[in-house]
Amino acid sequence: MLVFDQADDRSLDISQYLPPCDRGVILITTRNPELTIHGSRISYSLGPMETEEAVMLFERIVGFQKEQFNASARQSKEWVVRLLERSPLAIVQASAFILQESCDIGEYCRLYAQQREEISLQPQFRGSETD
């Protein structure tokens, strides 16, 4: 099995990394629809989750806490899933980080914004955003 995760950079030629055989499985996760040309059999296009469904996924992983009944906590969760573009993979990864680091939603959002800014300043990532 070969996995290319978040292969969104249009300047990256992943074909040089693909094996010349037809056995095994290659999984490419991307927001770049042009990469479907590398698929030999099956490609799935997954859109974002509905906000309610995304919040439920986030809560299911992080765990239901007393704060879930707090209106501002609910708004924070909705804000996080929108920040992550309601992507199931991103929500799962964010939830795991929050659990592992024992941080709250506000702290996660601050770290996320900081890391995104640092990455965008690196020359190899400038102009590669597809948003």
C-alpha positions in Angstrom: 0.0 0.0 0.0 1.3 3.4 -0.9 -0.3 6.6 0.5 0.0 10.2 -0.7 -1.8 12.3 1.9 -2.8 15.9 1.2 -1.2 15.9 -2.2 -2.6 19.4 -3.0 0.4 21.1 -4.5 -0.2 21.4 -8.2 3.6 21.7 -8.9 4.3 18.3 -7.4 4.6 15.5 -9.9 3.6 12.3 -8.0 3.9 10.1 -11.1 7.6 9.8 -10.5 6.8 8.0 -7.2 4.2 5.6 -8.6 5.4 1.9 -9.0 5.3 0.5 -12.6 3.2 -2.6 -11.5 -0.5 -3.0 -11.2 -0.6 -4.8 -7.9 -1.2 -3.2 -4.5 -3.2 -0.2 -3.5 -2.4 3.5 -4.0 -4.4 6.0 -1.9 -4.2 9.6 -2.8 -6.0 12.2 -0.7 -6.1 15.6 -2.3 -8.2 18.6 -3.0 -6.7 18.7 -6.5 -9.1 16.9 -8.9 -6.4 16.8 -11.6 -4.7 13.9 -9.7 -7.5 11.5 -10.7 -5.6 10.9 -13.9 -3.3 8.7 -11.8 -6.2 6.5 -10.7 -6.4 3.2 -12.7 -9.6 1.9 -11.4 -11.5 3.8 -8.8 -11.6 7.4 -7.6 -14.0 8.9 -5.2 -14.9 12.6 -4.8 -15.9 13.4 -1.3 -17.4 16.7 -0.4 -17.4 18.2 3.0 -19.7 16.9 5.7 -22.7 18.8 6.8 -21.9 21.1 9.8 -24.1 19.1 12.2 -22.6 15.8 11.1 -19.0 17.3 11.4 -19.7 18.6 14.9 -21.0 15.2 16.0 -17.9 13.6 14.7 -15.7 16.1 16.6 -17.7 15.5 19.8 -17.7 11.7 19.3 -13.9 11.7 19.2 -13.1 14.3 21.8 -15.8 13.0 24.0 -19.1 14.4 25.2 -18.4 16.8 28.1 -20.7 19.0 30.2 -19.7 21.9 28.1 -21.6 20.5 25.1 -24.8 22.1 26.6 -23.1 25.5 26.7 -24.1 27.6 23.7 -20.7 29.2 23.3 -19.0 25.8 23.4 -21.3 24.7 20.6 -20.4 27.7 18.6 -16.7 27.0 19.1 -17.1 23.5 17.8 -19.0 24.7 14.8 -16.2 27.3 14.2 -13.5 24.6 14.4 -15.3 22.3 11.9 -15.8 25.2 9.5 -12.1 26.1 9.9 -11.2 22.6 8.9 -13.6 22.9 5.9 -15.8 20.1 7.4 -13.3 17.5 6.2 -13.7 14.2 8.1 -9.9 13.5 8.0 -9.0 17.0 9.3 -11.6 16.7 12.1 -10.3 13.4 13.2 -6.7 14.7 13.2 -7.6 17.8 15.1 -9.6 15.8 17.6 -6.7 13.5 18.2 -4.4 16.5 18.7 -6.7 18.1 21.2 -7.0 14.8 23.1 -3.2 14.1 23.0 -2.2 17.7 24.0 -5.1 18.2 26.4 -5.8 21.6 25.0 -9.1 23.3 24.6 -10.7 24.4 21.3 -9.4 28.0 21.6 -5.9 26.9 22.1 -6.1 24.5 19.2 -7.4 27.3 16.9 -4.6 29.6 18.0 -2.0 26.9 17.3 -3.6 26.0 14.0 -3.5 29.6 12.8 0.1 30.0 13.9 1.2 26.9 12.1 -0.7 27.8 9.0 1.0 31.2 8.9 4.4 29.7 9.4 3.9 27.2 6.6 2.6 29.8 4.2 5.8 31.9 4.7 8.0 29.0 3.5 9.0 29.5 -0.2 8.0 26.1 -1.3 4.4 26.6 -0.1 3.8 30.2 -1.4 1.1 30.3 -4.0 0.2 26.6 -3.7 -3.1 27.3 -1.9 -6.1 26.2 -4.0 -8.7 28.0 -1.9 
